[in-house]
Amino acid sequence: MKRAIIVFILALFLFPVIYAQTKKVTILDPLGNVSAMRKAIVRAKLEEALINSGSYEVISNAELLCITQFTDKDNDFFVESYLQEQESGIIVASADQIIVNTSITEFEKGCIQLAAKLVWWSTVGTSSNNTGGNNWSNGETYNMDGIELVYVEGADSGSMPIKGFFIGKFEVTQAQWKAIMGSNLSQFVDDNLPVENVSWYDAREFLTKLNAVTGRNYRLPTEAEWEFAARGGTIGKGYVYSGSNCIDSVAWYRANSGMQKKNKKKKFEHKEQIVQYQYVRFQGNHTHFVGTKQPNELGIYDMTGNVWEWCEDWYDNSQQQHVVRGGGWDNFDRFCRVSVRTSSVPSNRDSHLGFRVALSL
């Protein structure tokens, strides 16, 4: 009976995800003064991207339409695609791309980029570039491209002045990773878990592709930025861990990241209750959903524990290893202090290695 109830709860939780992945869309013939062959190419690339996203089924006579318009721009192609609700006329996602009027090969590349942008906006991102204007507030969250970022106010004093910057409110999740990369390297698999088992090179490849889709310049945080944000920036209280002197309140680490039978009847918050039952299949310790512990002073989660996070910097002058910070799910508390720094070769993949994004003003 208990097992049936658990399955029912999980089914209710997963139903919105499954439903969201089965939207039906009709791709209309592109509009504009271009050849039939080029129209066929862009239509094919849009269909391929929508289907491969796992979120759409392409059929005829659907309530959701994919409309594409070609216009001339300095002898090149300006192409705009958008998803529109047929009945209401509401545009739910849009993307555009300038395609150089040269070879068919280059035209196909441009169509692939256009399709990737449209899928991104429709499944993970937002078609708005609203980031709250230029009046950034320290510790405030801004949703840029479907990635929640926290603004960290800079500090001019000290031996290493830091300019204001944005940093991921959460570690990059597997859902975000899959939306850009189309695959998942993680050992512990769930969309809400931090992506792990990724090398420094893998993280950089993700950022390159993310930037191609969003038109921004996302990057890894520098070590100085990472530590400044982890310590709470200009409003930090000098905690040993990111957000507290009590590691259990802010981090998943060796002592609390395992699934133990004696804790099965303990009451958890909704997300962690699902994690509780979902991870029965895992042996030993493991990662946990992002954002399920307390945040630090700036509202940033999991800068202590869960997964170690790659930084942009080399660890030392030898330029053979990159900095990783924060500690992971399999580490003792002493290795998860904000002050602890270590490194790894950039090609290393491990289930305790992940990252979060940063963005300059």
C-alpha positions in Angstrom: 0.0 0.0 0.0 2.7 2.4 1.0 4.6 1.6 -2.3 1.4 2.4 -4.3 1.1 5.7 -2.6 4.7 6.6 -3.3 4.3 5.7 -7.0 1.1 7.8 -7.1 2.9 10.8 -5.6 5.8 10.5 -8.0 3.3 10.2 -10.9 1.6 13.4 -9.9 5.0 15.1 -9.6 6.3 13.9 -13.0 3.0 14.4 -14.9 3.6 18.1 -15.7 7.0 17.2 -17.0 5.7 14.4 -19.2 2.9 16.6 -20.4 5.2 19.5 -21.2 7.2 17.1 -23.4 4.3 16.2 -25.6 3.2 19.6 -27.1 2.0 19.2 -30.6 3.1 21.7 -33.2 2.6 22.3 -36.9 5.5 23.8 -38.9 4.1 26.0 -41.7 5.9 26.7 -44.9 8.4 29.6 -44.5 7.4 33.0 -45.8 9.6 35.3 -47.9 11.4 35.7 -51.2 13.8 32.7 -51.0 14.1 29.5 -53.0 12.0 26.5 -52.3 15.2 24.6 -51.5 16.2 27.0 -48.8 12.7 27.0 -47.3 12.8 23.2 -47.2 16.2 23.4 -45.4 15.0 25.7 -42.6 11.8 23.8 -42.2 13.7 20.5 -41.9 16.2 21.9 -39.3 13.3 23.4 -37.2 11.5 20.0 -37.3 14.6 18.1 -36.3 15.4 20.5 -33.4 11.8 20.5 -32.1 11.5 16.7 -32.1 15.0 16.1 -30.7 14.3 18.4 -27.8 11.8 15.8 -26.5 9.3 18.5 -25.9 7.4 18.5 -29.2 5.6 16.3 -31.6 5.3 17.7 -35.2 1.9 17.0 -36.7 -0.5 18.7 -39.1 -3.4 20.8 -37.7 -1.9 21.4 -34.3 -3.0 24.2 -32.1 0.6 25.5 -31.8 2.1 26.8 -35.0 5.8 27.3 -36.0 6.0 30.3 -38.3 9.1 31.4 -40.1 9.7 34.7 -42.1 12.6 35.6 -44.4 13.5 39.2 -45.1 16.5 40.7 -46.8 19.2 42.4 -44.8 22.1 43.9 -46.7 21.9 41.0 -49.3 21.9 38.5 -46.5 19.0 36.7 -44.9 17.3 37.8 -41.7 15.2 34.9 -40.5 12.7 35.0 -37.7 10.9 31.9 -36.3 8.3 31.9 -33.6 5.8 29.5 -31.9 2.3 30.9 -31.9 -0.9 29.6 -30.4 -3.3 29.4 -33.3 -6.5 30.2 -31.4 -5.2 33.1 -29.2 -2.5 34.4 -31.5 -0.1 34.6 -28.5 3.6 34.1 -29.3 5.1 31.8 -26.8 8.7 31.8 -28.0 10.7 33.5 -30.8 14.2 33.5 -32.2 16.0 35.2 -35.1 19.2 34.7 -37.0 21.1 36.6 -39.7 22.3 34.1 -42.3 25.0 35.1 -44.7 23.9 34.6 -48.3 26.7 32.3 -49.4 26.9 28.6 -49.7 24.2 26.1 -48.8 26.5 24.7 -46.1 26.7 28.0 -44.4 22.9 28.5 -44.8 22.3 25.1 -43.1 24.6 26.1 -40.2 22.6 29.3 -39.7 19.3 27.4 -39.8 20.6 25.0 -37.1 21.5 28.0 -34.9 18.1 29.5 -35.4 16.4 26.2 -34.5 18.5 25.8 -31.4 17.6 29.3 -30.2 13.9 28.7 -30.7 14.0 25.4 -28.8 16.0 27.1 -26.0 13.5 29.9 -25.6 10.5 27.6 -25.7 11.7 24.9 -23.3 14.1 26.5 -20.8 14.7 30.1 -21.5 12.6 33.2 -21.9 12.2 35.4 -24.9 12.7 38.5 -22.8 16.0 40.1 -22.1 14.6 42.0 -19.1 17.2 41.9 -16.4 15.8 44.8 -14.3 17.5 47.6 -16.1 20.9 48.9 -15.0 20.0 49.4 -11.4 21.3 46.1 -10.1 20.6 45.3 -6.5 23.1 43.4 -4.4 21.8 39.9 -3.7 18.8 40.2 -6.0 17.9 37.4 -8.5 17.6 38.1 -12.2 16.3 35.6 -14.7 18.5 35.9 -17.7 17.8 33.4 -20.5 16.1 31.0 -18.1 19.1 30.9 -15.8 18.6 32.4 -12.4 21.5 34.7 -11.5 22.3 36.7 -8.4 23.9 40.1 -8.6 27.0 40.4 -6.5 28.0 44.0 -5.8 31.7 44.6 -6.2 34.2 45.9 -3.7 36.9 48.5 -4.5 38.9 48.1 -1.3 41.4 45.5 -0.5 44.4 44.0 -2.4 42.1 42.6 -5.2 39.3 44.9 -6.2 36.3 43.0 -7.6 33.8 44.5 -10.1 30.1 43.7 -9.8 29.1 40.5 -11.5 26.3 37.9 -11.8 26.7 34.4 -10.6 24.4 31.4 -10.9 21.9 31.2 -8.0 22.2 27.4 -8.4 24.8 25.0 -9.8 24.1 24.2 -13.4 21.4 21.4 -13.4 21.2 18.4 -15.7 18.0 19.9 -17.3 20.0 23.0 -18.3 22.9 20.9 -19.5 20.7 18.7 -21.6 18.9 21.6 -23.2 22.2 22.9 -24.6 24.3 19.7 -25.0 21.6 17.2 -25.9 23.1 14.5 -23.6 24.0 13.9 -20.0 27.3 12.7 -18.5 26.1 12.6 -14.9 26.4 9.5 -12.7 23.4 10.4 -10.6 20.6 11.2 -13.1 17.7 13.6 -12.5 16.9 17.0 -14.2 17.0 18.8 -10.8 20.3 17.4 -9.7 23.5 19.4 -10.5 25.3 18.2 -13.6 28.4 16.3 -12.6 31.1 14.1 -14.2 32.0 17.1 -16.4 35.5 18.3 -17.1 36.7 21.9 -17.3 36.7 21.5 -21.0 33.1 20.1 -20.9 32.0 23.2 -18.9 33.7 25.5 -21.4 32.0 23.7 -24.3 28.6 24.2 -22.6 29.3 27.9 -22.2 30.3 28.3 -25.8 27.1 26.7 -27.0 25.0 28.6 -24.4 26.5 31.9 -25.7 25.7 31.0 -29.3 22.1 30.5 -28.3 21.6 33.5 -26.0 24.0 36.0 -27.6 25.6 36.7 -24.1 29.0 36.0 -22.7 28.5 33.5 -20.0 31.7 32.1 -18.4 33.1 30.3 -15.4 33.6 32.5 -12.4 37.2 33.5 -11.5 38.4 32.1 -8.2 38.3 35.5 -6.6 34.7 36.0 -7.7 33.7 32.6 -6.5 35.1 33.1 -3.0 33.8 36.6 -2.8 30.3 35.4 -3.6 30.6 32.3 -1.4 31.5 34.5 1.6 28.4 36.7 1.1 30.1 39.6 -0.8 29.8 43.0 0.9 27.2 41.7 3.3 29.1 38.5 4.4 29.1 37.6 8.1 32.4 35.7 8.1 30.9 32.2 8.3 33.1 29.1 8.0 30.8 27.6 5.3 28.9 29.5 2.7 26.0 30.9 4.7 26.5 29.4 8.1 28.8 28.0 10.7 26.6 24.9 10.8 27.4 22.9 7.6 24.3 20.7 7.8 22.1 23.8 7.3 23.7 24.8 4.0 25.4 21.8 2.4 25.1 18.2 1.2 28.4 16.5 2.3 29.7 13.2 3.4 27.8 13.1 6.7 24.3 13.8 5.4 24.2 13.0 1.6 23.4 9.3 1.9 20.1 7.6 1.9 19.7 5.6 5.1 16.7 3.3 5.9 16.4 4.6 9.4 15.4 8.0 8.1 12.6 6.8 5.8 9.8 7.9 8.1 11.3 11.3 8.7 9.3 14.3 7.3 10.9 16.2 4.6 10.1 19.3 2.5 8.3 18.3 -0.8 11.4 18.2 -3.0 13.5 16.3 -0.5 10.7 13.9 0.1 10.8 13.0 -3.6 14.6 12.7 -3.4 14.2 10.4 -0.4 12.3 7.8 -2.4 14.0 8.4 -5.7 17.5 7.6 -4.5 16.8 4.2 -3.1 18.5 2.8 -6.2 21.7 4.6 -5.4 24.4 3.0 -3.3 26.1 5.2 -0.6 26.2 8.9 -0.8 25.1 11.0 -3.7 24.2 14.5 -5.0 20.9 16.2 -4.1 18.5 18.6 -5.8 19.9 22.1 -6.1 18.5 24.7 -3.7 17.2 22.4 -1.0 19.5 23.7 1.7 19.6 27.2 3.1 21.2 29.9 0.8 24.1 32.2 1.9 23.8 35.9 2.7 23.3 36.8 -1.0 20.7 34.1 -1.6 23.1 31.7 -3.5 22.7 28.0 -2.9 25.1 25.1 -2.6 28.4 27.0 -2.7 29.3 24.6 0.1 28.9 20.9 -0.8 26.8 19.0 -3.4 29.5 19.2 -6.1 32.9 20.9 -6.4 32.8 23.8 -8.8 35.2 24.6 -11.6 36.7 28.1 -11.7 38.3 29.8 -14.7 41.7 30.2 -13.1 44.8 28.0 -13.3 45.7 26.7 -9.8 49.3 27.8 -10.1 51.9 29.0 -12.5 52.4 25.5 -13.9 49.1 25.9 -15.8 48.4 22.2 -15.6 45.4 22.2 -13.2 42.4 24.4 -12.8 40.9 25.6 -9.5 37.9 23.8 -8.0 36.1 25.2 -4.9 33.3 24.4 -2.5 33.6 20.8 -1.5 31.3 18.0 -2.6 28.8 15.4 -1.5 31.5 12.9 -0.6 33.8 15.2 1.4 34.2 15.6 5.2 33.2 19.0 6.6 36.8 20.2 6.9 37.2 20.1 3.1 34.0 22.1 2.6 35.1 25.3 4.3 35.0 28.4 2.2 38.7 28.9 2.7 39.7 25.5 1.2 41.0 25.5 -2.3 42.1 22.7 -4.5 42.5 21.8 -8.1 42.1 19.2 -10.9 43.4 18.6 -14.4 41.0 20.2 -16.9 40.3 16.9 -18.5 39.2 15.2 -15.3 35.6 13.9 -15.0 34.2 12.8 -11.7 30.8 12.5 -10.0 31.8 15.3 -7.6 32.8 17.8 -10.2 30.3 20.4 -11.5 30.1 24.2 -12.0 27.9 27.3 -12.0 27.9 30.2 -14.5 29.0 33.8 -14.2 28.3 36.8 -16.2 30.0 40.2 -16.3 28.1 43.5 -16.7 
